[in-house]
Amino acid sequence: MAACATAPAGPPPFDPVGSYTYAAGVDEQILPGTMTIQRDDEGYTGSVTSDAFPPLAVLSVAVEGQTVTIEVAGPEGQLLIVGTVSGETIEGTWAMGEGTGTFTATKSG
């Protein structure tokens, strides 16, 4: 009968919809900002804002278990954010062109 037992279920998939405050590591500096993710009939939308650049559009969001991938229309090409969820926080990395850095966002609403 042990073969019929199932492993305990992990946490439910993360729901990315909401508002976040983030800190992105850029050239040994921390760039703070906000990110909003909404869901509509066609998928996810939203924006990423900071004092360093105009609002950027969220193009897509994919959630696989506790991993989140966010694609954003960046000022120098596509910005890709990939992170792991722990509670209400996403921790991971960002990449755009030749640039990369760390990314931490905490859900604030």
DSSP file (Angstrom, degrees, kcal/mol; ACC not computed):
  #  RESIDUE AA STRUCTURE BP1 BP2  ACC     N-H-->O    O-->H-N    N-H-->O    O-->H-N    TCO  KAPPA ALPHA  PHI   PSI    X-CA   Y-CA   Z-CA
    1    1 A M    >>        0   0    0      0, 0.0     3,-1.6     0, 0.0     4,-0.6   0.000 360.0 360.0 360.0 -21.7    0.0    0.0    0.0
    2    2 A A  G >4  +     0   0    0      1,-0.3     3,-1.0     2,-0.2     0, 0.0   0.832 360.0  62.9 -60.4 -30.4    2.9    2.4    0.5
    3    3 A A  G 34 S+     0   0    0      1,-0.3    -1,-0.3     3,-0.0     0, 0.0   0.753  99.9  54.4 -66.1 -22.5    3.2    2.7   -3.3
    4    4 A C  G <4 S+     0   0    0     -3,-1.6    -1,-0.3     2,-0.1    -2,-0.2   0.613  85.6 104.7 -85.9 -13.2   -0.3    4.2   -3.4
    5    5 A A    <<  -     0   0    0     -3,-1.0     2,-0.3    -4,-0.6    -3,-0.0  -0.377  63.1-142.4 -69.1 146.5    0.6    6.9   -0.9
    6    6 A T        -     0   0    0     -2,-0.1     3,-0.1     1,-0.0    -2,-0.1  -0.825  19.3-107.1-109.4 150.8    1.1   10.4   -2.3
    7    7 A A        -     0   0    0     -2,-0.3     3,-0.1     1,-0.1    -1,-0.0  -0.413  48.9 -90.3 -69.7 149.1    3.6   12.9   -1.2
    8    8 A P        -     0   0    0      0, 0.0    -1,-0.1     0, 0.0     2,-0.1  -0.337  49.2-105.3 -60.9 142.7    2.2   15.8    0.8
    9    9 A A        -     0   0    0      1,-0.1    -3,-0.0    -3,-0.1     0, 0.0  -0.413  31.7-132.9 -69.8 142.9    1.2   18.7   -1.4
   10   10 A G        -     0   0    0      1,-0.2    -1,-0.1    -2,-0.1    55,-0.0  -0.086  48.3 -56.2 -79.0-172.2    3.5   21.7   -1.4
   11   11 A P        -     0   0    0      0, 0.0    -1,-0.2     0, 0.0     3,-0.1  -0.302  67.3 -95.7 -64.5 153.4    2.3   25.3   -1.1
   12   12 A P        -     0   0    0      0, 0.0     3,-0.1     0, 0.0     0, 0.0  -0.290  55.8 -79.2 -65.3 157.1   -0.3   26.4   -3.6
   13   13 A P        -     0   0    0      0, 0.0     2,-0.2     0, 0.0    53,-0.2  -0.247  56.5-101.1 -56.2 145.9    1.0   28.3   -6.7
   14   14 A F        -     0   0    0     51,-1.7    51,-0.1    -3,-0.1    53,-0.0  -0.472  23.9-139.6 -71.3 135.9    1.8   31.9   -6.0
   15   15 A D        -     0   0    0     -2,-0.2    -1,-0.1     1,-0.1     0, 0.0  -0.884  14.7-167.6 -95.1 110.1   -0.7   34.5   -7.1
   16   16 A P        +     0   0    0      0, 0.0    21,-0.2     0, 0.0    -1,-0.1   0.584  46.5 118.5 -77.8  -8.8    1.4   37.4   -8.5
   17   17 A V        +     0   0    0     19,-0.1     2,-0.3    92,-0.0    21,-0.2  -0.365  51.9  61.2 -63.8 129.6   -1.5   39.9   -8.6
   18   18 A G  E    S-A   37   0A   0     19,-2.2    19,-2.7    -2,-0.1     2,-0.4  -0.919  83.8 -62.3 150.9-173.4   -0.9   42.9   -6.4
   19   19 A S  E     -A   36   0A   0     -2,-0.3    89,-3.7    17,-0.2    90,-1.2  -0.864  46.2-172.1-108.6 144.0    1.3   45.8   -5.7
   20   20 A Y  E     -AB  35 107A   0     15,-2.8    15,-1.9    -2,-0.4     2,-0.4  -0.943  22.4-144.0-133.4 151.3    5.0   45.4   -4.7
   21   21 A T  E     -AB  34 106A   0     85,-2.1    85,-2.7    -2,-0.3     2,-0.3  -0.953  34.0-170.6-106.3 139.4    7.8   47.5   -3.4
   22   22 A Y  E     -AB  33 105A   0     11,-2.6    11,-1.7    -2,-0.4     2,-0.4  -0.881  25.9-155.0-132.1 162.6   11.1   46.4   -4.8
   23   23 A A  E     -AB  32 104A   0     81,-2.4    81,-1.8    -2,-0.3     2,-0.5  -0.975  16.9-167.5-133.7 119.6   14.9   46.9   -4.5
   24   24 A A  E     -AB  31 103A   0      7,-2.5     7,-3.3    -2,-0.4     2,-0.7  -0.921  20.2-131.4-111.4 131.4   17.0   46.1   -7.6
   25   25 A G  E     +A   30   0A   0     77,-2.2     2,-0.4    -2,-0.5     5,-0.2  -0.723  34.6 172.0 -80.4 116.3   20.8   45.8   -7.4
   26   26 A V  E >   -A   29   0A   0      3,-3.2     3,-1.6    -2,-0.7    75,-0.1  -0.972  65.2 -24.9-132.3 115.9   22.2   47.9  -10.2
   27   27 A D  T 3  S-     0   0    0     -2,-0.4    -1,-0.1    73,-0.4     3,-0.1   0.906 125.5 -49.3  48.7  51.7   25.9   48.6  -10.5
   28   28 A E  T 3  S+     0   0    0      1,-0.2     2,-0.3    -3,-0.0    -1,-0.3   0.648 123.3 101.4  63.2  18.5   26.6   48.1   -6.8
   29   29 A Q  E <  S-A   26   0A   0     -3,-1.6    -3,-3.2    -5,-0.0     2,-0.6  -0.880  72.9-121.3-123.3 160.0   23.7   50.5   -5.9
   30   30 A I  E     -A   25   0A   0     -2,-0.3    -5,-0.2    -5,-0.2    -7,-0.0  -0.913  20.8-162.4-104.3 123.1   20.1   49.7   -4.8
   31   31 A L  E     -A   24   0A   0     -7,-3.3    -7,-2.5    -2,-0.6     2,-0.2  -0.914  11.0-157.4-105.0 111.2   17.4   51.1   -7.0
   32   32 A P  E     +A   23   0A   0      0, 0.0    19,-0.5     0, 0.0     2,-0.3  -0.500  27.4 132.4 -86.0 158.9   14.0   51.2   -5.2
   33   33 A G  E     -A   22   0A   0    -11,-1.7   -11,-2.6    -2,-0.2     2,-0.3  -0.969  44.9 -95.6-175.6-170.2   10.7   51.2   -7.0
   34   34 A T  E     -AC  21  49A   0     15,-1.8    15,-3.1    -2,-0.3     2,-0.4  -0.935  22.0-164.7-129.1 153.9    7.2   49.8   -7.2
   35   35 A M  E     -AC  20  48A   0    -15,-1.9   -15,-2.8    -2,-0.3     2,-0.4  -0.999   1.9-165.7-138.6 136.5    5.7   47.1   -9.4
   36   36 A T  E     -AC  19  47A   0     11,-2.8    11,-1.7    -2,-0.4     2,-0.4  -0.988   2.7-169.7-124.9 132.5    2.0   46.4  -10.0
   37   37 A I  E     +AC  18  46A   0    -19,-2.7   -19,-2.2    -2,-0.4     2,-0.3  -0.987   8.3 176.7-124.0 127.8    0.7   43.2  -11.6
   38   38 A Q  E     - C   0  45A   0      7,-2.8     7,-2.5    -2,-0.4     2,-0.4  -0.862  20.5-136.7-122.4 159.6   -3.0   42.8  -12.7
   39   39 A R  E     + C   0  44A   0     -2,-0.3     5,-0.2     5,-0.2     2,-0.2  -0.960  26.9 166.6-117.0 136.2   -4.8   39.9  -14.4
   40   40 A D  E >   - C   0  43A   0      3,-3.5     3,-1.3    -2,-0.4     0, 0.0  -0.681  55.9 -76.1-130.2-170.5   -7.2   40.4  -17.3
   41   41 A D  T 3  S+     0   0    0      1,-0.3     3,-0.1    -2,-0.2    -2,-0.0   0.752 129.8  45.4 -61.8 -24.8   -8.9   38.1  -19.8
   42   42 A E  T 3  S-     0   0    0      1,-0.2     2,-0.4     0, 0.0    -1,-0.3   0.422 122.5 -89.8-101.7   0.7   -5.7   37.9  -21.9
   43   43 A G  E <  S-C   40   0A   0     -3,-1.3    -3,-3.5    17,-0.1     2,-0.3  -0.977  71.8 -14.4 132.0-145.0   -3.2   37.3  -19.1
   44   44 A Y  E     +C   39   0A   0     -2,-0.4     2,-0.3    -5,-0.2    -5,-0.2  -0.768  53.0 166.1-104.0 145.2   -1.2   39.5  -16.8
   45   45 A T  E     +C   38   0A   0     -7,-2.5    -7,-2.8    -2,-0.3     2,-0.3  -0.785  15.3 117.7-136.7-178.5   -0.4   43.2  -17.3
   46   46 A G  E     -C   37   0A   0     12,-0.4    12,-2.1    -9,-0.3     2,-0.3  -0.968  45.4 -92.9 150.8-161.8    1.0   45.9  -15.0
   47   47 A S  E     -CD  36  57A   0    -11,-1.7   -11,-2.8    -2,-0.3     2,-0.4  -0.990   8.1-146.3-151.2 156.7    3.9   48.3  -14.6
   48   48 A V  E     -CD  35  56A   0      8,-2.3     8,-2.7    -2,-0.3     2,-0.3  -0.997  27.8-176.5-122.9 126.3    7.3   48.8  -13.1
   49   49 A T  E     +C   34   0A   0    -15,-3.1   -15,-1.8    -2,-0.4     2,-0.3  -0.905  12.6 157.5-128.2 154.9    8.2   52.3  -11.9
   50   50 A S  E >   - D   0  53A   0      3,-0.9     3,-0.8    -2,-0.3   -17,-0.2  -0.959  51.2-110.3-160.9 161.8   11.2   54.0  -10.4
   51   51 A D  T 3  S+     0   0    0    -19,-0.5   -18,-0.1    -2,-0.3    -1,-0.0   0.685 114.8  63.2 -70.1 -16.6   12.6   57.5  -10.1
   52   52 A A  T 3  S+     0   0    0      1,-0.1    -1,-0.2     2,-0.0   -19,-0.0   0.617 113.8  13.6 -85.9 -13.9   15.4   56.4  -12.5
   53   53 A F  E <  S-D   50   0A   0     -3,-0.8    -3,-0.9     3,-0.0     3,-0.1  -0.984  84.2 -91.4-155.9 160.6   13.1   55.6  -15.5
   54   54 A P  E     -     0   0A   0      0, 0.0    -6,-0.1     0, 0.0    -2,-0.0  -0.258  68.1 -67.5 -68.4 164.4    9.6   56.2  -16.8
   55   55 A P  E     -     0   0A   0      0, 0.0     2,-0.4     0, 0.0    -6,-0.2  -0.265  53.3-149.0 -55.0 136.7    6.9   53.5  -16.1
   56   56 A L  E     -D   48   0A   0     -8,-2.7    -8,-2.3    -3,-0.1     2,-0.3  -0.889  13.8-119.2-110.8 140.8    7.6   50.3  -17.9
   57   57 A A  E     -D   47   0A   0     16,-0.4    16,-2.8    -2,-0.4     2,-0.5  -0.610  16.7-129.8 -82.8 133.8    4.9   47.9  -19.1
   58   58 A V  E     -E   72   0A   0    -12,-2.1   -12,-0.4    -2,-0.3    14,-0.3  -0.728  23.7-174.5 -76.5 123.8    4.7   44.3  -17.8
   59   59 A L  E     -     0   0A   0     12,-2.9     2,-0.3    -2,-0.5    13,-0.2   0.838  60.1 -12.7 -90.7 -38.8    4.4   42.1  -20.9
   60   60 A S  E     -E   71   0A   0     11,-1.5    11,-2.6   -17,-0.1     2,-0.4  -0.990  49.1-155.6-161.0 157.2    3.9   38.7  -19.2
   61   61 A V  E     -E   70   0A   0     -2,-0.3     2,-0.4     9,-0.2     9,-0.2  -0.994  11.1-170.9-137.4 131.2    4.0   36.8  -16.0
   62   62 A A  E     -E   69   0A   0      7,-2.6     7,-2.7    -2,-0.4     2,-0.5  -0.988   3.1-165.0-124.1 133.8    4.5   33.1  -15.6
   63   63 A V  E     +E   68   0A   0     -2,-0.4     2,-0.5     5,-0.2     5,-0.2  -0.978   9.8 176.3-119.9 126.1    4.2   31.2  -12.3
   64   64 A E  E >   -E   67   0A   0      3,-2.7     3,-1.7    -2,-0.5     2,-0.6  -0.882  68.8 -58.3-129.0  98.5    5.4   27.7  -12.0
   65   65 A G  T 3  S-     0   0    0     -2,-0.5   -51,-1.7     1,-0.2     0, 0.0  -0.560 122.1 -17.2  65.9-114.8    5.0   26.5   -8.4
   66   66 A Q  T 3  S+     0   0    0     -2,-0.6    19,-3.2   -53,-0.2     2,-0.5   0.124 117.5  98.2-109.6  18.5    6.9   29.1   -6.4
   67   67 A T  E <   -EF  64  84A   0     -3,-1.7    -3,-2.7    17,-0.2     2,-0.4  -0.924  53.8-165.7-109.3 132.1    9.0   30.4   -9.3
   68   68 A V  E     -EF  63  83A   0     15,-2.8    15,-2.6    -2,-0.5     2,-0.5  -0.957   6.6-168.2-119.6 133.0    7.9   33.6  -11.0
   69   69 A T  E     -EF  62  82A   0     -7,-2.7    -7,-2.6    -2,-0.4     2,-0.5  -0.988   8.6-172.1-120.3 123.6    9.1   34.9  -14.4
   70   70 A I  E     -EF  61  81A   0     11,-3.2    11,-2.8    -2,-0.5     2,-0.5  -0.967   8.0-159.7-120.7 125.7    8.2   38.5  -15.3
   71   71 A E  E     -EF  60  80A   0    -11,-2.6   -12,-2.9    -2,-0.5   -11,-1.5  -0.910  15.1-177.1-105.7 130.0    8.9   40.0  -18.7
   72   72 A V  E     -EF  58  79A   0      7,-2.9     7,-3.1    -2,-0.5     2,-1.2  -0.954  35.1-115.6-128.6 143.1    8.9   43.8  -18.9
   73   73 A A  E     - F   0  78A   0    -16,-2.8   -16,-0.4    -2,-0.4     5,-0.2  -0.676  46.8-162.5 -76.7  98.3    9.3   46.2  -21.8
   74   74 A G  E >   - F   0  77A   0     -2,-1.2     3,-1.2     3,-1.1   -17,-0.0  -0.328  30.3-112.9 -83.9 164.8   12.6   47.8  -20.7
   75   75 A P  T 3  S+     0   0    0      0, 0.0     3,-0.1     0, 0.0    -1,-0.1   0.729 119.1  33.5 -69.3 -20.4   14.2   51.0  -21.9
   76   76 A E  T 3  S-     0   0    0      1,-0.5     2,-0.2     0, 0.0    -3,-0.0  -0.150 134.6 -61.6-124.8  38.4   17.0   49.1  -23.6
   77   77 A G  E <  S-F   74   0A   0     -3,-1.2    -3,-1.1    19,-0.1    -1,-0.5  -0.664  94.0 -12.5 112.3-170.9   15.2   45.9  -24.6
   78   78 A Q  E     -F   73   0A   0     -2,-0.2     2,-0.5    -5,-0.2    19,-0.5  -0.438  55.6-149.5 -70.8 132.8   13.3   43.3  -22.7
   79   79 A L  E     -F   72   0A   0     -7,-3.1    -7,-2.9    -2,-0.2     2,-0.5  -0.907  13.0-162.9-100.3 125.8   13.8   43.2  -18.9
   80   80 A L  E     -FG  71  95A   0     15,-2.8    15,-1.8    -2,-0.5     2,-0.5  -0.955   6.6-172.4-116.7 123.6   13.5   39.7  -17.5
   81   81 A I  E     -FG  70  94A   0    -11,-2.8   -11,-3.2    -2,-0.5     2,-0.4  -0.966   4.7-180.0-114.6 126.3   12.9   39.2  -13.7
   82   82 A V  E     +FG  69  93A   0     11,-2.4    11,-2.5    -2,-0.5     2,-0.3  -0.994  14.9 156.1-128.3 126.5   13.1   35.6  -12.4
   83   83 A G  E     -FG  68  92A   0    -15,-2.6   -15,-2.8    -2,-0.4     2,-0.4  -0.955  38.8-121.3-148.2 165.7   12.5   34.9   -8.7
   84   84 A T  E     -FG  67  91A   0      7,-2.8     7,-2.3    -2,-0.3     2,-0.4  -0.899  32.0-128.5-108.3 137.8   11.5   32.4   -6.0
   85   85 A V  E     + G   0  90A   0    -19,-3.2     2,-0.4    -2,-0.4     5,-0.2  -0.693  26.2 174.7 -91.2 135.4    8.6   33.2   -3.8
   86   86 A S  E >   - G   0  89A   0      3,-2.7     3,-1.8    -2,-0.4     2,-0.5  -0.900  70.0 -49.4-136.7 107.1    8.8   33.0    0.0
   87   87 A G  T 3  S-     0   0    0     -2,-0.4    -2,-0.0     1,-0.2     0, 0.0  -0.557 124.0 -21.0  66.4-118.4    5.7   34.2    1.7
   88   88 A E  T 3  S+     0   0    0     -2,-0.5    19,-2.9    -3,-0.1     2,-0.4   0.150 120.6  94.4-106.9  16.4    4.9   37.5    0.1
   89   89 A T  E <   -GH  86 106A   0     -3,-1.8    -3,-2.7    17,-0.2     2,-0.5  -0.908  55.9-157.5-116.7 137.8    8.4   38.2   -1.1
   90   90 A I  E     -GH  85 105A   0     15,-3.1    15,-2.6    -2,-0.4     2,-0.4  -0.960  16.1-177.0-108.3 123.5   10.0   37.4   -4.5
   91   91 A E  E     +GH  84 104A   0     -7,-2.3    -7,-2.8    -2,-0.5     2,-0.2  -0.984  31.4  86.7-123.4 132.0   13.8   37.1   -4.5
   92   92 A G  E     -GH  83 103A   0     11,-2.9    11,-2.2    -2,-0.4     2,-0.3  -0.808  64.7 -56.4-177.9-138.0   15.9   36.6   -7.6
   93   93 A T  E     -GH  82 102A   0    -11,-2.5   -11,-2.4     9,-0.3     2,-0.3  -0.879  25.8-147.2-134.1 161.4   17.6   38.3  -10.4
   94   94 A W  E     -GH  81 101A   0      7,-2.2     7,-1.8    -2,-0.3     2,-0.3  -0.929  13.2-171.6-124.3 155.1   17.0   40.7  -13.3
   95   95 A A  E     +GH  80 100A   0    -15,-1.8   -15,-2.8    -2,-0.3     2,-0.3  -0.985  11.8 166.2-147.4 137.0   18.6   40.8  -16.7
   96   96 A M  E >   - H   0  99A   0      3,-2.5     3,-2.2    -2,-0.3     2,-0.2  -0.877  67.6 -46.5-151.3 116.9   18.4   43.3  -19.6
   97   97 A G  T 3  S-     0   0    0    -19,-0.5   -20,-0.1    -2,-0.3    -1,-0.0  -0.425 125.4 -18.6  59.3-126.2   20.9   43.3  -22.4
   98   98 A E  T 3  S+     0   0    0     -2,-0.2    -1,-0.3    -3,-0.1     2,-0.2   0.584 120.5  96.7 -85.1 -12.1   24.3   42.9  -20.9
   99   99 A G  E <   + H   0  96A   0     -3,-2.2    -3,-2.5   -73,-0.0     2,-0.3  -0.542  44.7 166.2 -86.6 144.9   23.2   44.0  -17.5
  100  100 A T  E     + H   0  95A   0     -5,-0.2   -73,-0.4    -2,-0.2     2,-0.3  -0.956   4.9 144.6-145.3 163.2   22.2   41.8  -14.6
  101  101 A G  E     - H   0  94A   0     -7,-1.8    -7,-2.2    -2,-0.3     2,-0.2  -0.976  45.3 -66.2-176.8-174.2   21.6   42.2  -10.9
  102  102 A T  E     - H   0  93A   0     -2,-0.3   -77,-2.2    -9,-0.2     2,-0.3  -0.539  37.9-163.7 -92.3 160.2   19.6   41.1   -7.9
  103  103 A F  E     +BH  24  92A   0    -11,-2.2   -11,-2.9   -79,-0.2     2,-0.4  -0.973  11.5 175.4-148.3 127.3   15.9   41.7   -7.3
  104  104 A T  E     +BH  23  91A   0    -81,-1.8   -81,-2.4    -2,-0.3     2,-0.4  -0.989   7.7 178.0-133.3 126.2   13.7   41.6   -4.2
  105  105 A A  E     -BH  22  90A   0    -15,-2.6   -15,-3.1    -2,-0.4     2,-0.5  -0.989  11.2-160.2-130.0 137.1   10.1   42.6   -4.2
  106  106 A T  E     -BH  21  89A   0    -85,-2.7   -85,-2.1    -2,-0.4   -17,-0.2  -0.969  26.0-117.6-120.1 130.2    7.6   42.4   -1.3
  107  107 A K  E     +B   20   0A   0    -19,-2.9   -87,-0.3    -2,-0.5   -19,-0.1  -0.441  32.9 173.9 -66.0 128.6    3.8   42.4   -1.9
  108  108 A S              0   0    0    -89,-3.7   -88,-0.2    -2,-0.2    -1,-0.1   0.369 360.0 360.0-117.3   0.7    2.3   45.5   -0.3
  109  109 A G              0   0    0    -90,-1.2   -89,-0.1   -92,-0.1    -2,-0.1   0.341 360.0 360.0 177.9 360.0   -1.3   45.1   -1.5
